[in-house]
Amino acid sequence: MTAKKLRTGFTIVELLTVMSIIIILMSVLVPGLARSRRFAKVVVQRGQFNEISKGLELFRNDHQESYPDSGAVDSNSVGYCGAMRLCEALLGRDGMGNHPSSSFQAKQTGDYLFDLCAITDPTAYTDTLKTNLRDRTKYTDSENIKAYRLQDIYTWPITSGASFYTPSAVFQTDTLTPSDYPNAVIGDVFQKADIKSKYCPARSGQKVGMPVLYYKADSSKIAHDTTTIPTAGTANTNIYNFDDNYALTGLGCPWESAATVNPHPMYTDPRVFLNAITNDKVTSTPRPHNEDGYILLSAGWDGLYGTQDDVYNFAK
C-alpha cells in the first residue's frame, strides 16, 4: 500500500490570494491611518491656539483691555506684521518675555535687543537688561508655543521688497539687513521645514512649523467684502485686513528654492482669506468669525496658506 505524500507548503494560487487580501487591506487601512494622523495634528494645533488665546487674554488684561495690534507695518513704516507682533506680545523678542515699554517696532536700539540664539543664559546679559528681565511678562510657558526667526526657516534673505510689502499702502522702501529685523514668529505644530544652521547653529536640523498668522479685528470697520479684490493704495474697509500678514504669505514655501516657486494661494488673492473666515451661520449679510476679537491661522498639513486644510481658531 502506497502512503500518500503529505503537502508541506502553499500553492502559488493560495499565496497570491493571501497577498491580494493584504494589499486590499492596506489600501483600505493606510489612507484611514493617514487621515487619523492628520486629524490628531489638527487637535494638537487647536490646543496650541487655545494656549495662545490664554496668553492673549492675559496680555489684554495688562494692556487696557486691548489685544496686540496686527498691522503690517510699525510706527516707523517698516514691515513688522501680525505674526511677528503676536510672538513679541506673548514671548518677547528674545523669548524671555514681553518688555513693558515695547512699542512693537521692527528695529529697536538700546538694551532691549532681539536675539533668540546668541545668548541662552540670562546671567550673560548686561546689568540693565537683567533688571528689564525682572520687569518682563511671559504670557505663555507652553512647550507647544515656540519662537523662531524667519531667517531660521527660509533659505532666501528676509530683507526688504516683497517680504515686507503691504499692497494697500504706499510701497515701503528700506535698506535694513535681516539682522535689523526682530523677525520672531510662533511656529505651528505641523513642522514642515528644517531650521537653517547658518543663523542658529544650536538648533540646526530641528523641524519647525510655518508661522502662525495673527489678525486683530478692527472695531472701527463694519464691512466684510468677500468679492472685491482690494486695490493697491486704497484704505482697508473690512473688519479684518488681509494685508496684516501679506509679508509672510508673500515669502512662499521655505522648502522651495525661491519665494516665487510655489506661492501661497492667499498671497495672490485676498478673497481666499476673506471667504475662509466668513461666518456661515450669519445669512443676512456677510460677517466674519470673531468680529470683535482676533483670528489665528495655521497653514495646516500642506504648509500652504489658503488651502482647505488650514486650521483656524474657530470651528468651520
Order of alpha helices (4+ residues) and beta strands (2+ residues): alpha-alpha-alpha-beta-beta-beta-beta-beta-alpha-alpha-alpha-beta-beta
